[in-house]
Amino acid sequence: MKRIVCLISGRGSNLAALLETARHERWAQEIPAEIALVLSNRAHAAGLEVASRHGVATAVVEHGAFATRETFEAALIAAIDVRDPQLVVLAGFMRVLTKSFVEHYAGRLVNVHPSLLPAFPGLATHRRALEAGVRVHGATVHFVSPTVDAGRIIAQAAVPVLEGDDEQSLGARVLAQEHLLLPRCVRWIVEDRVSLADERLHVSGIADRERAILAAGGR
């Protein structure tokens, strides 16, 4: 049984989508994977309650309790590695990770980002997309690299930017695609259809249209 650890910082909407997909698709019975732990750097993150409702173990390693990023990450690694995970998923984890942390989980650390990378890495992606006047925006699931939001792309989902969009309306459509994209990519990884080795992405048995999704327009 492959074990997945999810890291969160807030409400956990992507976590909820992942947990619901795992339940509906009966992952424990149909594919050899389970979400073994949800870990937050914030004690009051709403996503911890989401995990508890699904019967998933939770833990907290508060970044503010540590003097340095390195000591925080050492504690984070210790909490994660108790579960000996085959995959670590950043499902709304709002901390920049050091090179040593990323390398510790090389090939088994993935993130979901609210833009069509390499466009708009970092924060405030919807505002920046609107300011740039792009007509297409979206979400990306990628393996994490030491450079922020620059790892190998697994899949993307694109949404149109509509006349009159603001950050909230555009962000809502992008988030809906994140909720579809992240569970799909996690399943591919645990099924050994997607992997990362020597900085190269390896894909097997997945159609191009499944990795490049064009979402319908409209609200």
KELUM-490376 format. One record per residue: residue in one letter; y, z negated, x of N, C-alpha, C, O in turn. Coordinates in steps of 0.1 Angstrom, whole numbers, plus 2048, in hexadecimal, padded with zeros to 3 digits. Atoms other than C-alpha are relative to their C-alpha. Example, Ala and Ser with C-alpha at 12.3 -4.5 7.8 and 13.67 -1.06 7.14 Angstrom:
a7F48008097D37B287B80C80080980C7F9813s7F58007F77F57B988980B7F87F88167F77FD
REM end
This chain:
m7F480080880080080080C80080980E7F7811k7F47FF7F882180B80F80B7F77F980C7F77EDr7F780980583C7F180C80F80580281280A80Di7F27FC8008617F98048097F47FF8077EB7F7v7F680A80187E7E280B80D8077FD811810803c7F37FB80589F7E97F980B7F680480A7EA802l7F48087FD8C17DD80680B8047F780E80F7F4i7F57FD8098DE7D97EE80B7F680380A7ED80Bs7F48097FE9017CA7ED8067FD7F280E7F37F1g7F980180D90B7CD7C87F78007F47ED7F97F3r80780080D9007D67A57F28058007EA8017F7g80E7FB7FF8E17E87AF7FC80A7F67F080B7F2s8047F680A8E28067987F680A8067ED80E7FFn80A7F77FA8CF81C7B17F37F88027E87FE800l80C8088008B77FF7B67F98007F27ED8027F2a80680080E8B27FE7907F980D7FD7EE80D7F8a8067F38028AB82378F7F38018087E9807803l80C7FF7F88928207AB7F57F77FA7E97FC7F9l80A80980688080279B7FB8067F27EF8057F0e8057FA80D87F8137787F780C8037ED80E7FCt8097F57FC8718337887F27FB8047E8800800a80D8057FB85681F79A7F87FB7F57EC7FC7F4r80780580B84D80E77A7FB80B7F67EF80B7F3h8047F580984C82D7647F68098067ED80E7FFe80A7F77FA83984177D7F47F98067EB7FE80Cr80C8087FC8218247847FD80280F7F2805812w8027FE7F28268267A97F47F88067EC7FD80Ea80B8087FA80E8097B17F38067FD7E9804805q80D7FA8047F281C79F7FF80E8057F4812809e8017F27FE7FB8407A680480480E7FF80F813i7FD7FE7F280A83F7C98007F38078037E9802p80280C7F98048267E480D7FA8058107FA811a7F38067FC8278157E48047F57F78017F57EBe7FA80B8088387F67D880E7FC8068107FC812i7F38067FB85C7E87DA7FD7F28027FC7EA7F8a80480E7FD8547C87EC80B7F68018087EA7FFl7F580A7FE8767B97F180D8077FD80F813801v7F27FC80289B7BD7E68087F68088077EA804l7F88097F78B37AE80080E8047FF8128107FFs7F27FE8018D87AA7FC8087F880A8047ED80Fn7F78087F78F47A081380A7F87F88147F27FEr7F78078099067917F57F87F87F77F07FD7EFa8098098088F77737E38028037F17F98007E9h7FE7FE80E90777D7C27FF80E7FC8048127F1a8027F28048FE7A17C27F78017F37ED7FB7F2a8077FF80D8F47AB79F7F28078017E98057F9g80C7FA7FE8D87C07AD7F47F78027E87FB800l80B80A7FE8C47A17B67FA7FC7F27EE7FA7F2e80680280D8C079A7917F880B7FB7EE80A7F4v8077F38048B67BE78B7F17FF8067E88017FFa80D8017F989A7B87A57F77F67F97EB7F87F7s80880B80688F7977957FB8047F37EF8007F0r8057FB80D88C7A77737F48098017EC80A7F8h80B7F87FD8747BF7827F57F98087EB80080Bg80A8087F98607A47937FF80280F7F5800815v8007FD7F286A7AE7B68077F48078117EF803a7FB80B7F88707947D080E80380681180F809t7F37FE7FB89478F7DC8037F780C7FD7EC80Da7FB8087F58A67817FB80F80380281380E7FFv7F17FF7FC8CA77C8078027FD80E7FD7F2813v7FB8037F28D877F82A80E8037FF81280F801e7F27FE8028FD77A82680780380D8067FB817h7FA7FC7F391078D84180C7F680480E7F5810g7F58097FC92D77483F7FC7F38068047EC80Ca80580C7FA91775884B7FD80280F7F97F8816f8037FE7F291476886E80D80480781580B802a7F47FE7F892D76A88A80280E80480D813806t8007F27FB92478D8957F78097F77EE8047F0r8097F68079157AD8867F27FF8067E88017FEe80D8007FA8F97AA89F7F77F47FB7EB7F67F9t80880C8058EE7878947FD8027F17F27FE7EDf8037FD80E8F179286F7F48098007EA8077F8e80A7F68008DB7B08767F27FB8057E87FF800a80D8077FC8C179B8897FA7F87F57EE7F97F4a80680780B8BD78586B7FB8097F57F18077EFl8047F680A8BC7A38547F28068047E98087FCi80D7FA7FC8A07B38697F57F67FF7EA7FA7FAa80A80A80288D7928697FB7FF7F27EF7FE7EFa80480180E88E7918437F980C7FB7F080B7F3i8077F48048847B583F7F28018067E98047FFd80D7FE7FA8687B58587F57F67FC7E97F97FFv80A8098068567988477F78087F77EB8067F6r8077F880A84C7B382E7F980C8077F1813801d8067F57F88427CC84A80180D7F87F78147F5p7FE7F48088517E98367FE80D80780080F813q8017F27FB84980E83A80D8087FD80F812802l7F47F980386A81782B80B7F57FC8087EC7F5v7F580880488C80682880B8097FA80F813800v7F77F88088A481380E80D7F97FE80E7EE7F9l7F28058028CA80E80E8048047F28088107F1a7FD7FD80E8D080D7E980D7FA7FC80E7F17F3g7F38068028F58057E98037F48098087EA805f7FE80A7F68F67F080980D80380780D80D80Em7F37FC7FB91A7EE8138047F980D80E7F380Fr7FD8047F29187E58387FC80B8097F2812808v8037F67F691A7FC8557F67FA80A7F87EF80Fl80A8057F88FB7F886A80180480F805810811t7FF7FD7F28F97F78907F580A8047EB80B7FDk80A7F77FB8E68108A57F37F98027E87FF800s80D8077FD8CC7F68AF7F97FD7F37EC7FE7F2f80780280D8C57EE88A7FA80D7FB7EE80D7F7v8057F38058C28138817F48048087EA809803e80B7FC7F78AB81989F7F47F87FD7E87FC7FFh80C8098038957FB8957F88067F57EC8057F4y8077FA80B88D80E87580180F8008018167F6a8007F27FF88E8318827F58077F87E98047FAg8097F880787E84A86B7FB7F97F37F37FF7EBr80480780C87A83084F80C7F97F980A7EF7F2l7F480680689E82884580880B7F980C8157FFv7FA7F58088AE83D82980C7FA7F880C7EE7F5n7F48048078CF83C81780480A7F58018167F7v7FB7F780A8DF84B7F880F7FF8018157F4801h7F28007FE9038567FC8078097F58018147F2p7F97F980B91C8627E180980B80581480C801s7F97F47FD9268837F07F680A8057EA807807l8097F67FB9178A47FB80280081080A808815l7FF8017F291489B8207FD80E8067F4815801p7F78087F89218A483980E7FE7FB8167F8802a7F380280593F8A58238027F17FB7F97EB7F5f7FC80E80595088381C7F77F58047F27EE7FBp80880C7FD93C86A8308097F47FF8157F57FDg7F880C80194784682D8037FD7F27FB8007E8l7FD80580D95983781080A8097F880E8137FDa7F67F980996F8437F27FD80E7FF8068177FFt8047F280095B8637F08068087F480A8137F5h7FB7F880C96686C7CC80F80280181380D7FDr7F17FE7FE98B8677D380280B80A80B813808r7FD7F67F698987B7F27FC80E7FC8028187FFa8047F38059768977E180A8067F780D8127F7l7F67FB8099908997C680D80480781380E804e7F57FC7F89AC8997DF7FF80D80880881480Aa8027F37F899C8B57F37FF80C7F77FF8177FCg8017F58099998CA7D47F38077FF7F28137FBv80D7FA8009748D17D77FC8037F28007FB7E9r8057FD80D9638E17B97F27FB7FE7ED7FB7F2v80D8068019418D27C07FF7F48098047F3814h80280D7FA9388AE7C97F27FC7FE7EA8047F8g80D80480291889B7C97FB7F48088037EB80Ca80780B7F98FF8837D97F680580A7F1810809t8097FD7F58E98837F87F77F48037FB7E9803v80980A7FA8CA8708027FC80580E7F8810810h8027FC7F28C58708277FA7F58087FB7E9805f80480A7F68B485E84480C7FB80781580380Av7F58067F98CB84685580080380F7F5801815s7FF7FE7F28D784E87880B7F68058127F07FDp7F68097FA8ED83A89080E8047FC8177FB7FBt7F37FC80590B84F8858007FF7F17F78057EBv7FF80380F9168458627FF80D7F88078177FBd8017F580A90B85E8477FD80D807802818802a8027F47F88FF8778617F18038027EE80C809g80E7FF7FE8D987485E7FB80D7F98028137F1r8067F48068C18908547FF7FF7F17FB7F57EBi80080080E8C589A8307F38037FA7EC80C7FEi80D7FE8078A78978198038097F47FC8127F2a7FE7F880C8B68A47F880F7FD7FC8157F27FFq7F28018058D88A97E78008047F17F880D7EDa7FD7FB80E8E48AC7C380F8027FE8177FA802a7F27FC8019048BE7BB8058007F17FD8037E8v7FA80080D91B8B979D80D80780181480780Bp7F37F980093A8CE79380B7F67FF8097EB7F9v7F480880295C8BF7968088067F580B8127F6l7FB7FB80C96B8C37748107FE7FF8157F5805e7F280280398F8C87698037F37FA7FC7EF7F0g7FD80D80699E8A67627F87F58067FA7E9802d80880B7FA9858937778097F68078127F980Dd7FB80A7F798F8727867F47FA8087E97FE806e80A8067F897C85C79E7F47FA7F77E97FB7FBq80A80680996A84A7817F780A7FA7EA8097FAs8097F680795E86976E7F880880A7EC80A807l8077F87F695487C78D7F57F78067E97FB808g80A8097FA94385D79C7F47FD7F67E97FB7FBa80B80380992F85777C7F680B8007EA8097FFr8097F580092087A77D7F880080D7EC80380Dv8078017F39188767A27F57F58007EA7F7804l80980C80090885479C7F38037F87E87FF7FCa80C7FC8088F18637817F78088087EB807807q8097F87F78E487B79B7FA7F880B7EE7FA80Fe80680A7F68DF85F7B57F47FA7FA7EA7F8800h80B8078078C984E79B7F48097FF7E88037FEl80B7F78018B386D7997FB80380E7EF804811l8037FB7F38B48777BE7F97F58097EF7F880Fl80680A7F78AC8567CF7F27FD7FD7EA7FD807p80F80280388B84E7BD7F780C8047EC80A809r8087F47FC8808727C37FD80080F7F2803813c8028007F28868707E87F87F58057F07F780Ev80980B7FC87684E7EC7F28037FD7E9801806r80E7FC80385785B7DB7FB80A80A7F080980Ew8047F67F68568797F27FC7FA80D7F27FD813i8038077F38578628107F37F88007EB7FA809v80C80980083C84A8057F48097FE7E9805801e80C7F78018268687FC7FE80980C7F681180Cd8017F97F482B87581F80480F7FF7FE817807r7FB7F280183C89581380D80280881180E80Av7F48007F885C88D8267FF7F680B7FB7EA808s80080A7F585E87D84880A80480B80F81080Bl7F77FD7F687587B8667F97FC80D7F47F180Fa8068027F386887E88A80780880A80A814809d7F97FA7F587A8858AA80D8077FB8118127FFe7F47FB80689A88A8957FF80D7F88088137F5r8027F480888A8A68827FA7FC7F37F17F47F2l80580380D8848A685D7F48097FD7F48157FFh80C7F98038618B08527FE7FF7F17FD7F47EBv80180080E85C8BB82E7F38087FC7F1813802s80C7F980483B8C581D7FE8007F17FF7F57EBg8047FF80E8338D27FA80B7FC7F78097F87EBi7F58038098568CE7EC80880D7FF80C813809a7F97F38038688EC7DC80F7FE8048147F3803d7F18017FD88C8F37E88087FB7F58117F37F7r7F880480C8998EF7C57FF7F17FD8087EB7F7e80280E80288C8CB7C58097F880A80D7ED807r7F88067F68A18C37E480F8047FF8177FD806a7F27FC8028C18D57D98028027F17FF80C7ECi7FF80080F8C98CC7B580E8037FC8187FE801l7F37FC8068E58DC7A28007FA7F27FA7FF7E9a80080680D8ED8C57858098087F781280F7FBa7F97F880A8FA8D376580E7FA7FF8117EE802g7F28048029208D175E8017F87F37F87F67ECg7FD80880C9308BE7428007F28027FC7ED80Cr7FF80E7FF93589A73B7F47F97F97F37ED7F8
REM end
